Amino acid sequence: MPTVKLWFPGGRYHATPWGHHVNEGLIEWPPSPWRLLRALIARGFTSQGWSEMPPVARSLINKLAAVLPSYCLPAAGTAHSRHFMPVGALAKGREQTTLVFDTWANVGDGKLLIHWPCELNAEETELLEKLVGALGYLGRSESWVEAQLLRDGPGIEWNAVPCQEGEHRVPGWEQVSLMAAISPADYEEWREAQVQEALRPFQGQKQTANVKKKQTQAVEPYPTDLLSCLTKDTAWWKGHGWSQPPGSRRILYWRRSDALQVGVPAAPRRVSAQPVTTMLLAITTPSGNRSALPSVTRTLPQAELFHRAIIGRLGNGRRVNCPELTGKDEFDRPLHERHRHAHTIPVDLDGDGRLDHIIIYAAMGLGDSAQQAIRTLRRTWTKGGVGDLQVAVVGSGDLKMLRRLPPPLNIEIQKILGPPDGAHVWESMTPFVPPRFLKTKGKDTLVGQVQAELASRRLPKAASVEIDLGLTRSLRHFVRRRVRGGVPPKMDVGYGLRLHLTEPIQGPLLLGYAAHYGLGLFRACGVEPSVVTAGNRKATVS
């Protein structure tokens, strides 16, 4: 008498009972005899090279179908996940989805034993061993399984057995309905009666071609034998109006009432994230149309909108105390220590003139709550585009993480960060907006304000500050005024500058008004440090 041992490498068994929708959250436990027979036949066609069932296979399946198996169920609990499945339709430019429940029996490393009370000959046993060994999954495709045929059935107590007529069990047992095959002999007898009934209207008619065709159509819903019933797919029997496959029956089984335990969901224990200084996020449109991404000229408003989205998610209607993101301490006082709080820097890393990534850089480090707010943000706003922008975290860590990006993204990153040993010469990527009124002399000249900005970040002085007229013209369309919080610049003017520093530094280098929102961003130039001479130490404006 064959006994099969099953175990689940993923610890899960996914299957929906016959007649129920997957969203009802029910589990077919134990696996129905009908499902087991179909799984064995399927493995024969996929692993044994069958084009049709060989005689020994027909004999094996008929013997297994003629009896009802008993089960020894391992301890299992119920669990489920919920996900949105695409339905293949668009509405307002977005793909429609439907909520789907995926329920499974959490089996762990438990073993399931199935015992058929029938005798097999040597050939049938050998074939069954091959089919069982080739099983890859049972139920839905994610229900991975491995199996082994036990030639000598273990003497154990079966805890899921067919109900016997007039049998009553003590409390602690429950009945479940499973799908099973009727015996081959019973099916043959039942089919003969059905075929005769289907052909009755044609009795006495002349056997013309048309009549023969109608007779064939009349008996077509009744497969020739039970094995043919087991190989029909759902579309076939639904197409012939069956509510369940021909040759099948519903059978009641007794199983322990605690066979599937339901426990209180345990809240996952979240581990606080280690502080990082840098996070990189990718932005896309819902349709994936890169031409609809914001222009680089909208660096400032896009950074403001993104920062606003993060703060909104972090606070969730409450006051926010996150100095690294807000730039303010717990008493709402601005931080003045070297601009070490977060810089939100939208960047164009693929060079198409449109913003595709956002760098969040905070020298003081981003704590757990800040990282959580950034990681869980899915959308941000834009203005004048096709809709909200989708946001996804690409990576987090320190600035070295950015240097490890693959081409072509790393090309622009290298410019923003400069070479590992630093660069002396930097030029504007976004316009430098003076934080104060420009004056012709004194500390508020353009050079004086640049030097003050460098000093506030404890960076080396600039040996020279040059206004590049071509660069200034190319940056003239950038938005230079904050519209959501903050104050407008004293002068609505932006410069394309080239700085020669007295010592090499690494980026990112941001100076001036709205430097924490992407304005005043510089990139390293391919100028050797030797060109900065003592004579250039006097700042000049050209």
ABEGO torsion letter per residue (X at the ends): XBBBBBBBAAGBBBBBBBGBBAAAGBBBOBBBAAAAAAAAAAAAAAAAGBABBBAAAAAAAAAAAABBBBBBBBBBBBBBBBBBBBAGBBBGGBBBBBBBBBBBBBAEABBBBBBBBBBBBAAAAAAAAAAAAABABBEBAABBBBBBBBABBBBBBBABBBBBBGBBBBBGBBBBBBBBBBBAAAAAAAAAAAAAAAAAAABGBBBBAAAAAAAAAAAAABBABAAAAAABBAAAAAAAGBABBBGBBBBBBBBBAAABBBBBBBBBBBBBBBBBABBBBBBBBAAGBAAABBBAAAAAAAAAAAAAAAAAAAAGGBBBBBAAAAGBBAAGBBBABGGABBBBBBBBAAGAGBBABBBBBBAAEBBAAAAAAAAABABBBBBGBAEBBBBBBABBEBAAAAAABBOAAAAAAAAAAEBAAEBABBBBABBBBBABBBBABEAABAAAAAAAAAAAAGBBBBABBBBBAAAAAAAAABBABBABEEBBBABBBBBBBBBBBABBBBOBBBBEBGAAAGBGBBBBBABBAAABBAAAABBBBX
